[in-house]
Amino acid sequence: MHRAFDSDDIVYSILEHLNWPLRNLRNVAMTCKRLAGPALNVLWSEQSTLLPLIMCLPHDALSVADETINLSSEPTPSEWERIIINASRVRRFIDPNISTVNPKPIVSDLVLRRLFERFPPATLFPNLCAFDSEALLKYRSDISLVGGFMSPGLEVLSLDVSAQFPIHEVEQFLAALPAKARGLRQLSMSMDGGDMAFAVLPSFGNLPKLIALTIHGVDVCMTRQAITNIQQARYLNTLELTLHETAYDHDGGVTALELNSLERLSLSSDVLPQCTHFIRQITTRQLSHVKIEYTQPASPIEITVFIESLSTSCQTYGSLKEIHVKDESDGRNTELVIPLSSEVFRPLLEFTGLSVVIFMGIGNVNLDNRFINDIPDAWPGIRELKFWSHRLAGCDVTFAAMVSLASRCRSLHTLYLTFDASQPTMVPQAEDGTEMLWPAQTALSLLHVGHSQVSEVARMPYILVKVFPDLKKIYWSSHAGSFQIINPSAPLMQQVQEQLWELQNPLPDMDEGDSGDSEYMVGWKGFRRLRQG
C-alpha cells in the first residue's frame, strides 16, 4: 500500500469522498484491513436515530411488533459490547426527517431503559459533538433523556421540548447547560415544534463559546428582556428567531441594545411589524446578513418602516452584504394590491457593501429607471439581485435600463427584474452615430423577467446575446397575478428563448453542394423546426 495511506488525514479525506452511496464504504471496510477502522468511523460518524446501534445486537435478542423493536431476551455483556464499539464512533445525531409513507421501526422504552441503565448516553457516546433531539423520535421531548446526552465535548445542540413539561423543568435544564455542556457553540431551541412561545433565559453568558443561537418561539411581548438575555452571549455572531404573539412591549424612546458581535440575523414571524419591532431595539456594528420571512401580506407603510429600521440598526453601512426578504403568502391573495415604488427601497442604497439583494413576493413592485441606474454605483459588488412577485404592477423600468444595470455590475450572475421591452430599445451610439452596444458582461448566467412586457421591436435576443454571451437560462412568469390569468407576454418570451438559443448556437458554415453533410443539415433544420413548432 502506498505510503500516503500512512497519514490519517489523507485516508479520511479519501473516505469522505467515498461516503455515498454507503456501500462504497462498506466494501472498503470489508475488503481492506488497513482502511477498515477509518471506514467504519466514517460510516458511523453521523446517525439520525438509535436504530442502527440497536440492530448491532443479535437478531434472536430482538423482536418487532407494531413497528416497535423490543428485547426478546437479555443480551449478554459481549453482545452489548457490539453497541459500545460503534457508539464510540458516532459524532453527530441529526434530524431523521422521517418519511410518513414508509416509516422505520422505533426503539421501545424497555430497550432504551436497559441500554442507558448500563451505559449513560454521555459515556456511551464519548465523541459526540452534535446532537439533535429529533433523533430520539417519540422521546425527543423527554428532557431527562435528552439531558443524558450533555457533555463537555458537545458543540451543537438542537432541542425541542414538549409544552406538557412543567416550565420550571425546562428552565432547570437550560440553566444547567453551562455546567454540563460548556463547550456549546451552536444552540437551537423550540417548544412543540416552535408552535409555543416561551421566555429567553439569561444563561447564555455562561456559555463562553456560543456563536450561533436559534430560538423558535420568542414571545414578542418580552422582546426587550429577550435581547437583554441574548446580549449575555458576548461572541454570538448568528441569531435566528421565530417570533410569536401579537402584542409588543414598549419601544418608543427606549435606547437600543447593542449586539456588537452579531453578523447574521434571521427573523420569521406571522407579520412583518414583529420583525421590525425587534430590529428597532438593537444596534449592530458587524451585521452582514439579514433574512426576514413573514406569512401575512405587509402594507406599503409596514415595508417602508422595516427598511428604514435597518438604517437605524446597522451602524456600519458597509458591513451589510446580503438581505433576503420573503412574503411566504405570495401566490395567495394575489388580488390584494401592495404598491411599492422605488422610494420604498431607496434607503438600501446607503448599504454600499451589498452583494445579494432579494425581495420575493412582498408586493406590486414598480421600480423606475432612476433607481435602477443608481444601483451600479451604490452596489458595485452586487452578485444576485431579485425583485419578484406573483402580484402585477406597472413597469417604469425600460429594457435598456436593465441591460445597462447588468452590464455595469460586472459580478452580477443572477437577476430577477420586470421591465418594459415593448418599445424599440434605445441603444448607446458612437460619435459617428452608429450603434455601440453596452460593454459585454460575462458573469450573468440567469435572467428572470417576471411579467415583463415584450415586443419584437425591442430586439431582446440580439442584444442579450451580444452583451451577455454567457447567459444560460432565461425565465418568465407564466401567469399574471391570479393563476387563472395567463401572462400575455409568455408566447413572445418563448420565442425570445428560442431565438437566443439559436444565436448562441449558430448553424455550422457548410457548402450547399457538400452532399456528405446534407443529412446533418437536414437534422439541424428539423431540430430547429421542432423547437419552433
N, C-alpha and C positions, 0 to 999 in steps of 0.2 A: 504493500500500500504506500502511496506517495507520502513523503514526509510532511506535506502540507496538512494531512489529516491528524498530525500530532497536536495541532492547535485547535483548542475547543472553539475559539471564536470562528474559525473557518468552517469547522464541522457544523456548528449551529446555524451559520449563515446559509450553508448549502441546504440543510434540512428545512429551514424556514421557507425556502423556495420550492420544496417538495411536499409541503403540507396540504396540498389539495390536488386531486382527491386524496382522502386519508389512506387509501390502500397503498399509495406510494410509500408512506412512512411505515405502514405495517410490513410491507415487503422488505424494506431496509432493515427493520428490527428483527425480522425472521431469518434473513439471509447473510447479514454481515455482523459478526461478533463484535468487531471494534466499534461499530456505529449503533449497536442495539440499544445501549443505555441512553445516549443522546436522543435517538429516535423516539424511544418511549417517553422521555422527558418532554419532547415537543408534542407528542400525541396527547399526553395527559395534562399539559400545561393549562389548557382552557377548557372548562366544562360548563354546561348550562343546567345540569341537575346532578343529584347524588346517585341517580340510577346506574350509570356505568360502574361506579365504585361498588355498589351493592351486588351487581352482576358478577363481580370477581369471586363471590362465594360459589361453592359447588352448586350445581343446579338441583341436586337432591336435597339441599338445605333450604330451598326456596319454593314457594308456591304462588300462583297468580289466581286471584279471584276478583271479579268486578273491577278489572283494570288496576288492582292494587297488589303489590308484592308483599308477601308475608313470609315469616320463617316457618318452615315445616319441621325443622329440628335445630337444636342449638349448635352453631358452628364451633369447631374445635379451635384452640388458640392458633394452631398453624394455619387454619382456614381464615381466621380474622387477619392473620399476618399478610395475606394477599392484598387486603384492602389498605393496610398501613403502608405498604411499599409504594403503591400507586398514588395514595393520598398525598404522600410527601412530594410527589411530582406536580401536584396541582398548584398553579399560581393565581388563576383567575376563575371566579364563578361569575357568569354573565347571565343576562336576561334570556330565558329559554325561548321566548316568543313561540309558545306552544300553539300548534295548529288545532283548531276545533274540529276539523274534518277527520284527522287521523291522530288523536291524542295518544301520548305514550303512557304506560303504566306509571303509577306513583308509588312511593315507598310508604309502607304503613307506619303508624305511630309506634308499634311494637319494635319494628326493625330499627327505627331511628333511636328509640329509647335504649335498646340493647347496645347499639353502636356507640352512642355518646356516653353511656354509663361506663363503658370500658375505656373509651378514648375521647376525652373532651375535644370539641372542634379545634380549639387553638393548638392543642397538642397533636391532633390527627393531621392538621394541615400546617406544618411549621413554616412552609414557604409561601403561604397565601399572601398576596399583595393587593388583590382586588376582589370585592365581594358584593354581589347584587342579591338582595334578599328574595328576589323573584325566583332564584334558583331553588328555593325551598318549596316552590309551588304552593300548595294549600296551607303550608306552615309559614309562609313568608311574613305574616304579621305577628308571629309569636315572638314577642320581644325577648323573652327569656332564652329562647333557642338562638335567635339572632345574636344576642349578647355573647353567646359562647364562641362566636367566630371572631370577636375582637381580640387583637393582639398588637404589640408594639410595631410589628412589621407591616401591618395593614396600611396601605396608602390610598385606596379608593373604596368608598362605601356608598352603596345605593340602597336606601331603606324606605319601605312603605309599611306603615303601621295601620292597624285597624282602629276605627273610632270607637269600637267596643271596649278597647282597653282603657282603664281609668287614666285620665290625663296626667295624673301625678306619676304613674309608672313610666309614661313616655318621657316626662321631664327628667325623671331619675336616670333613665337610660342615656339621654342626651348629655346630662350633666356629668355622667361617668365616662364619657368618651375620652376626655383629655387624659384620664388615668389609664384607660385600657387600650386606647388606640392613639397614642400621642403622635405617631408618625403620619396621620392622615393628611393627604394633600388634596384630595377631591372628595366632597361630601354631597350626596343628593338625598333629599328627604321629601316624603309626601305622606298624606293620611287618606286612606281609602282611595288610592289611585289619583290623588290630587283633587278629589271632589270636596274634601273638607278643609276649611281654613283653620289655621292654628297659629299661635303666637311664636315668634322667633326668640329663642332663649339666649341669654348673654354668656354663653360658654365658649364662643369662638376664640376669644383671646387666649385660651389655654391650649389651643391647637396651633402651635407656632409655625407649622409647615403648611397650613391650609392655604391653597392658592385658588381653588375653584369650589364654588358653593352653588347648589341648585336647591330651591325650595318650591315645591308645587303646592300652593295653598296659603299664601301670605294674606292675612286679614288687613285690607287697606284702612280699616278703622284704626289700626295701630301702626301705620306706616312709619311714623317718626321713631317710635320705640324700636321697630324692626331695624331701621337704618342705624340707630344708635348701637344696637347689639351687633350688627354686621360690621360696624366700624372696629370692633374688637379684633377682627382678623386683619392684622396690620399689613400682611403681604398678599391679600386677596387681589387677584387680577381678573378673575372670571366670575360673574354673578348672573345667574339665571333664575327668574322668579315668575311664578304664576300667581296672579292677583285675584282675590275673591272679595265678595260683599259689594255693597253699593254706596254706603255712607263713608265719607272721608273724615280723617282727623283734620284739624285746622292747620293751614299752611300760610295764611296771609300774614305778612310781616315777620315771619319766623326765619331766622338765619339758616341758610342751607348747611347741611352737614357734609364734611369733606370725606371723600373716598379716593385718596390720592394715588393709591397703587392700582386702582381699577383700570383695566384695559378693555375688557369685553363685558357688555351689558345686554342681556336678553330679557324682555318683558312680554308676557302674554296675559290677556285678560278678555273679558266679555266686551268691554267698551274701551275705546282709546283714552278717554279722560282719566281712567285709573292709572294708565301708564304715564300720562302727563303729570299727574299728581305726584307720582313717585320721583320722576326726573326733576321736577321743580324743587325738590327738597334735598338734592345732592349737588355737590360740585366735584369735578374731576380735573386732573391735570394730564393724565396719560390715556384717556379714553380713545380707543382706536376702532372699536367695532360696536355698533348698535343694531339690535334686531328687535322689532316690535311686531306682534301679531294680536289681532282682536277679531271677535266673531260677529259683532253687530256693526252695521254701517255707521261711519262717523260723519258729522256735518262738516261743511267747509270751515266754519269757525273753529271747530274742535281740532281739525287737522292743522289749521294755521297756528293755533296756540301751541300744539305739540311741537311743531318745527321751531317756533320761537323759543320754546323751553330748552331746546338743545343748545341754542346760542348762549343761554344763561348758564347752563350746567357745565358745558365744556369750556374750561378756562384756557386751553391751548388749542386754537383753531386748527393748527397744522397737524395735530396728533390724530384727528379722526380720519380713518382710512375707508371704512365701509359702513353703509347704512342700509338696512333692509326693513321695509315696512309693508305689511301684508294684511289686507282685509279678508279674513277667511270666509266671509259670507259672499264674496264675489261669485257671480253665477246665479245667485238668488237675488230677489228684489232688484232686478235689473231695470225695472220701470222707475225706481227711485232715482231722482236726479241730484247729483252731488257735484255742482260746477266747481272746477279747480283751475284757476288761471295760473300763469307763470309767476305772478306776485306771491302766491302761496309758497312757492319753492325757492324764491329768490334769496331768502336768508341763508340757504345752504351754500351759496356761492362764497360765503365767508370761509368755509372749510376747505382751504386750498390743497390739503393733502388727500382728498377723496380719490379713491381708485375704483370703488364699487358703489353705485347708487341704484337701488332697486325699490320701486313703488309698484306693488302688484294689487290691482283690484280696488284701489281706495276711492275711486270716483270717476267723474267725467272730466278727464284731464284735457285741457285745451291750452297747450303751450304756444308761444309765439316766437318769431324769428329772432327777436332781440335777446330773449333768454337763451335760445339755442346758440346764438353767436357768441354769447358771453362764456359759455361752458369751457371751450378750449383754453382760455386764459385763466379761468378760475380753477379748473381741474386738469392740469396738463398731464397728470399721470393716470387719467381715467382708463380703466380696462373693461368695465362692464357697466352699461347704462340701460336701465329698463323703466319705462313708464308704460304700463299695460293694464287694461281692464276690459271686462265684458261690456261695460257701460259706454254708450256712444257719446261723442262730444263734437263740437265744432272743431275745425282744423285750421289753425293760422300758421302752421309751420310748412314752408314750401319744401319740395323735393331738393331744390338747390341748397337750402339751408342745412338739410340733413346730410347731404353729401359733403358740404363744406365742413360741418362738425366732425364727421368721421374721418375726413382727410387730414384735418389739423390735429386730431387726437391720435398720435402715432401708435399708442399702445392699445387702443380700443379694439377688442376682439368680439364683443357681443353687444348688440344694440337692439332694443325694443322701442320703437317710436312710431306713432301715427303722424302722417304728413299728407300734404296735398300735392299729388302728382297728376292733376287733371289738366294742367296748362303746360305750354311749351316751357322747357327748362331754360332759365337764364344762365348760360354758361359764361365764365370769365373770358375776356378777349385780350389778345395781344395788342401791341401798339399799332400793328398794321390792320387790325380789325378782324383777324382770323380767330377762331375759337381756340382757347388754351385751357384745356381741362384742368381740374384740380390736381395737385400732386398725388401720385399713386401712393396708396397706403396698403401695406401687405399684412397687417395684423387682423383686420376684420374678417371673420370667418362665419359669423351667424348674424342674420338680419331678420327681425320680425317686424312687419309693417303694420300690424294691428288692423284697424279699419280704414287704412289709407284710401283716399280717392285716387283712382288710377286711370290714365288715358295713354293711348299710343303716342300722342304728340309729345309726351314728356321724355321719350327715348330712354326709359329706365334701363333696359338690358344693356344697351350700348355704353351708357355712362357707368353703370355698375361694374361691368367687366373691365373697363379701362382704368377706373380709379381704384377698384378693389379686386385685383387679379386673383386673390386667394379666398374670395367669398365662396364658401362651400354650400351653405344652407340658407335658404330664404323662405320664411313662413308668413302667414297672414291669418287673421281671424276668419273662420268660415261662416260665423254667424254675427249678426249685428244686434247688440243688446240682448233681447229675448232669444232663446234658442230656436224659436219658431220663425225668426226672420233671417233669411239668407243674406250674407254680405253681398251687395250688388257688385262689388269690385272683385269678387272671388274668381269669376271666369277670366278676367283680364290678368289677374295675378298668376293664374295657371299658365297663361301664355307667356308672361314675363319670365316665369321659372323655366319654361321650355326653351325660350329664346336665349336666356342666359346660359343654359347648359350647352346649347349649340355653339354659341360664341366662345365658350371656354373649351369646347371640344370640336374644333373645325374638322371638316372632311379632309382627308389627305389629298394632295395635288396629284392627279392622275391624268394621263393622256387618254382621250376617249377611244383612241384606236388600240389601246392596250387590252386585247381580248382576255389576256391571262388574269386580269384583275376585275373583269366585268362582273363576275359573280359576287366578288367582295363589295363592289359599288352598289349592286342591287340590294345586298344585305344591309348596307348602311342607310340607303334611301328608304328601304322598307321599315327599318328601325325608327327612322325619323317620322314616317307616316303613322306608325303605331303610337308614338309619343304624342303626335298632334291629333290623332283620331280619338 
